[in-house]
Amino acid sequence: MKFPLQPEKPILLYRSLATAIGLEESVLAATLSEVSTNLPTAYNNGFEWVNLEVTALREALPFWNDIDIQRLCNSLRDKGVLIIASAPFGNAAQFRFAFNPHVQFKTRLPQTQAQINPPPAEATTPASKNYISPNWQPDDMALAKLAQHNIPSTFAYEQVAEFVTYWRESRETARSWGAKFVQHVIYQWRHFETKRNRQEKSSQINRHWRPSVDAMEVMTLHMAIPQGFIEDAIPEFVLYWQERGEAKQTWNSQFIGHVRIQWNKYRASRESSTDPKPIPPNWQPTADVFDILQLANIDLAFAESLIAEFVVYWRDSNQLHTSWNTRFLQHAKRQWAHRLANQGDVQSTREMSLEQELTDRSWAT
């Protein structure tokens, strides 16, 4: 009796194949075989490659989304049925794959009529074993396999030199150096991820520790701390915590706090230093200076007009002084007194004589 709800061509499945590789996997394998029947193929490294439009496979499997298809592709790849040389399904317009003719199962993949009687193909001989060349590089298929494991190509290329050196020194031969390289890189990647995950947990600081790029950006860009000052603080920070022997997860945050404290101390020491120093080209009096001038009833706009000439004079003289604030206060008071004298008013608003005004040092205490 025929089932009434059969509006379209069915998917041909074999019970033994579904038992061997899984029901969902056999559905995907049969569909790939069906939709690629009339597509052109390319022979490379002993495999018959097909470039399949992603939209065609989506239409053939409307009951699965891209994540399901990728999951089953990975399963077929891990079982040795399918070889994939493209980005994860859905990330590119085409899906490049090949069936592995050497896979050992009790039953073959379902075949269409066109595949049952294929045109005669040229005989191929298995690749012979050979030594690895000194300038060997992985091919696109090897990189595509690694991409299926989410391993970046930059990491893969970093392993090439060590891989070539090892196998040249061992003087061993292989039929496929690409396959050996894939195994080697997968092992190195797992080791790298394990080490990285371990480092992200609480750990003691090592003597080669350095702040991360993000931490340096916070300190140099957002906190305006010179990079040279930060670099000078690293050895002291590392030595201190090595001697403490403590384990932490947040060494970057700890270092940022340490540098912030040291930078504030350094700035404070410079501002209160008693060592004579030249006047900076962009020098400005501090807020305390203007407070003192205001208490002395000196017009602040008048005082600000004196700054540029004051800086130029002392930069030209190349003299050193311990406090340019004090020097500017003296200069501003003299200029203000001179201005009042020219106006015929030698008495300040505090009723002090010019001599008293010039010798008054109450503002300096």
C-alpha positions in Angstrom: 0.0 0.0 0.0 1.4 3.4 -0.9 1.7 6.1 1.7 -0.6 9.0 0.6 1.6 11.9 1.7 4.5 11.6 -0.8 4.5 14.9 -2.7 8.2 14.7 -3.7 11.1 12.4 -4.5 12.1 10.4 -1.4 15.6 10.1 0.1 17.1 6.7 -0.5 18.5 5.2 2.8 20.1 1.9 3.6 19.5 0.3 6.9 23.0 -1.1 7.2 24.5 2.3 6.4 22.3 4.1 9.0 23.3 1.5 11.5 27.0 2.1 10.7 27.1 5.9 10.7 23.8 7.0 12.2 20.4 7.8 10.8 20.9 11.6 10.5 24.3 11.1 9.0 23.0 8.7 6.4 20.3 11.2 5.4 22.9 13.9 4.9 25.3 11.5 3.0 22.5 10.4 0.7 21.4 14.0 0.1 24.9 15.1 -0.8 25.2 12.2 -3.2 21.9 13.1 -4.8 22.3 16.9 -5.2 25.9 16.6 -6.5 25.0 14.0 -9.2 25.2 16.4 -12.2 27.7 18.9 -10.8 31.3 19.1 -12.2 34.0 17.5 -10.2 37.7 18.0 -9.8 40.3 15.3 -9.0 42.9 16.3 -6.4 45.1 14.2 -4.2 43.1 11.1 -5.0 39.7 12.6 -4.2 36.8 13.7 -6.3 35.9 17.2 -5.1 32.5 18.9 -5.6 31.6 22.6 -5.1 28.0 22.7 -4.0 25.9 25.8 -3.6 24.9 26.2 0.0 21.4 27.2 -1.0 20.9 24.0 -2.9 21.6 21.9 0.2 19.4 24.1 2.3 16.5 23.5 -0.1 17.1 19.7 -0.1 17.2 19.6 3.7 14.6 22.2 4.8 14.0 20.4 8.1 17.6 21.2 9.3 19.2 24.6 9.9 22.8 25.5 9.2 23.9 24.5 12.7 22.4 21.0 12.3 24.0 20.5 8.9 27.4 21.6 10.2 27.0 19.2 13.2 26.3 16.3 10.9 29.1 17.3 8.5 31.5 17.2 11.4 30.2 13.8 12.4 30.7 12.4 8.8 34.2 13.9 8.7 35.1 12.4 12.1 33.9 9.0 10.9 36.0 9.3 7.7 33.1 9.4 5.3 33.4 13.0 4.3 36.4 15.3 3.5 35.6 19.0 3.8 37.7 21.9 2.3 35.6 24.9 3.1 34.5 27.2 5.9 31.9 26.0 8.3 28.5 25.5 6.6 26.7 28.7 6.0 29.8 30.9 6.3 30.5 30.8 2.6 28.4 30.6 -0.6 29.8 27.2 -1.6 30.4 24.0 0.3 33.4 22.1 -1.0 33.6 18.4 -0.1 34.6 14.9 -1.3 33.5 11.5 -0.3 36.3 9.3 1.0 36.4 6.2 -1.3 38.7 4.4 1.1 36.3 4.3 4.1 35.6 0.8 5.3 31.9 0.0 5.9 29.8 -3.1 5.2 27.7 -1.1 2.7 28.5 1.7 0.2 27.0 5.1 0.1 23.7 5.2 -1.9 24.3 5.7 -5.6 22.2 7.3 -8.3 21.8 5.7 -11.7 24.4 8.0 -13.1 26.9 6.9 -10.5 26.1 3.2 -11.0 27.5 3.4 -14.5 30.1 6.1 -14.3 32.3 7.0 -17.3 35.7 5.3 -17.4 38.2 7.1 -15.2 41.9 7.3 -15.5 43.7 4.8 -13.3 45.4 6.3 -10.4 48.3 4.9 -8.4 48.7 5.5 -4.7 51.2 8.2 -3.8 54.6 6.9 -2.8 56.3 7.7 0.4 58.8 10.6 0.2 60.9 12.8 2.4 59.6 16.2 3.4 61.2 19.1 1.5 63.1 21.9 3.3 60.6 24.5 2.0 57.4 22.5 2.6 54.2 24.4 3.2 50.7 23.2 4.0 48.2 23.2 1.1 44.7 24.6 1.1 43.1 21.3 2.0 45.2 21.0 5.1 44.3 24.5 6.2 40.7 23.9 5.4 40.7 20.8 7.7 42.3 22.8 10.5 39.7 25.6 10.0 37.0 22.9 10.7 38.6 22.6 14.1 38.5 26.4 14.5 42.2 26.6 14.4 43.4 29.9 12.8 45.8 29.7 9.8 48.2 32.0 11.6 48.7 29.5 14.3 49.1 26.7 11.7 51.8 28.6 9.9 53.7 29.2 13.2 54.1 25.4 13.5 55.5 24.8 10.0 59.2 25.5 10.8 59.3 23.2 13.8 57.3 20.5 11.9 59.7 20.5 8.9 62.8 20.6 11.0 61.7 17.6 13.1 60.8 15.4 10.2 63.9 16.2 8.2 66.1 15.4 11.2 64.2 12.1 11.7 64.7 11.2 8.0 61.3 9.4 7.9 59.0 9.3 4.9 55.3 9.7 4.5 52.7 9.5 1.8 50.9 12.7 2.9 52.7 15.3 4.9 49.6 17.4 4.9 47.8 14.8 6.9 50.7 14.5 9.4 50.8 18.3 9.7 47.0 18.4 10.5 47.5 15.9 13.3 50.5 17.8 14.6 48.8 21.2 14.6 45.6 19.8 16.3 47.8 18.4 19.0 49.7 21.7 19.4 46.4 23.7 19.4 44.9 21.5 22.2 48.1 21.9 24.2 48.0 25.7 23.6 44.4 26.0 24.7 45.0 23.9 27.8 47.9 26.1 28.8 45.9 29.3 28.1 43.0 28.1 30.1 45.3 27.3 33.0 47.0 30.7 32.8 43.6 32.4 33.0 43.0 30.9 36.4 44.9 32.0 39.5 48.6 31.7 39.0 51.8 33.1 40.4 53.6 35.8 38.4 56.6 34.6 36.4 59.7 36.6 35.7 58.8 37.2 32.0 55.4 38.7 32.9 54.3 41.8 31.1 51.0 43.8 31.1 48.6 43.0 28.3 48.0 45.3 25.4 44.6 46.3 26.9 46.3 47.2 30.2 49.0 49.3 28.5 46.2 51.1 26.5 44.4 52.0 29.7 47.5 53.4 31.3 49.0 55.3 28.3 45.8 56.6 26.7 43.2 56.9 29.5 45.6 57.7 32.4 48.1 59.6 30.3 51.1 57.8 32.0 54.3 57.8 29.8 55.1 54.3 28.5 58.7 54.7 29.7 57.5 55.1 33.3 55.3 52.0 32.9 58.2 49.9 31.5 60.4 51.0 34.4 57.8 49.8 36.9 57.5 46.2 35.6 60.7 44.7 37.0 60.0 46.1 40.5 56.4 44.8 40.4 57.4 41.3 39.2 60.2 41.0 41.8 57.9 42.1 44.6 55.2 39.6 43.8 57.6 36.8 43.0 59.0 37.1 46.6 55.5 37.2 48.0 54.6 34.0 46.1 50.9 34.8 45.9 48.6 33.6 43.1 46.2 36.0 41.4 43.8 36.1 38.5 44.1 39.8 37.9 47.7 40.6 37.5 46.9 43.3 35.0 44.5 45.1 37.3 47.0 44.8 40.1 49.7 46.3 38.0 47.5 49.2 36.9 46.8 50.1 40.5 50.5 49.9 41.3 51.5 52.2 38.5 48.7 54.7 39.3 50.0 55.0 42.9 53.7 55.3 41.8 52.7 57.9 39.1 50.8 60.1 41.6 53.7 59.9 44.0 56.1 60.9 41.3 54.0 63.9 40.2 53.6 65.0 43.8 57.4 64.8 44.4 58.1 66.8 41.4 55.6 69.5 42.4 57.0 69.8 45.9 60.7 69.2 45.0 63.2 71.7 46.5 65.7 71.0 43.8 66.3 74.0 41.5 64.9 73.5 38.0 64.4 75.6 34.8 61.0 76.9 34.0 59.0 74.7 31.6 57.9 76.3 28.3 54.2 75.8 29.1 54.5 76.8 32.8 51.4 78.1 34.5 51.0 79.2 38.1 49.0 76.8 40.3 45.5 77.6 41.7 47.1 78.5 45.1 49.0 81.3 43.5 45.8 82.9 42.2 44.1 82.5 45.6 47.0 84.4 47.2 46.9 87.1 44.6 43.1 87.5 45.1 43.7 87.8 48.9 46.2 90.6 48.1 43.5 92.4 46.1 45.5 92.0 42.9 43.5 91.9 39.7 43.6 88.3 38.4 43.3 89.3 34.8 46.3 91.6 35.3 48.3 88.7 36.8 47.4 86.4 34.0 48.7 88.9 31.5 52.1 88.7 33.1 52.6 85.0 32.6 53.8 84.9 29.0 56.4 87.6 29.5 57.5 86.0 32.8 58.1 82.6 31.1 60.0 84.0 28.2 62.2 86.1 30.4 63.3 83.2 32.7 63.7 80.7 29.8 66.0 83.2 28.1 68.0 83.7 31.3 68.4 79.9 31.8 68.3 80.3 35.5 67.2 77.6 38.0 64.8 78.1 40.9 63.2 75.9 43.5 59.8 77.4 43.2 58.5 79.3 40.1 55.2 79.9 41.9 57.0 82.0 44.6 59.1 83.8 41.9 55.9 84.7 40.0 54.1 85.9 43.1 57.0 88.3 43.8 56.9 89.5 40.2 53.2 90.0 40.1 53.2 92.0 43.4 56.0 94.3 42.1 54.2 94.9 38.8 50.9 95.6 40.6 52.6 98.0 43.0 54.3 99.7 40.1 51.0 100.1 38.3 49.4 101.7 41.3 52.3 104.1 41.7 52.0 105.2 38.1 48.3 106.0 38.8 49.3 108.1 41.8 47.9 105.7 44.3 50.7 104.2 46.2 48.4 102.9 48.9 47.0 99.4 48.4 43.5 98.6 49.3 44.9 97.2 52.5 46.4 100.6 53.3 50.0 99.4 53.1 53.0 101.5 51.9 54.9 100.4 48.8 57.8 99.3 50.9 55.5 97.2 53.1 53.8 95.8 50.0 57.2 94.8 48.4 58.6 93.3 51.6 55.4 91.6 52.7 55.9 87.8 52.8 52.8 86.8 54.7 51.5 85.1 51.5 54.6 82.8 51.5 53.8 81.2 54.8 
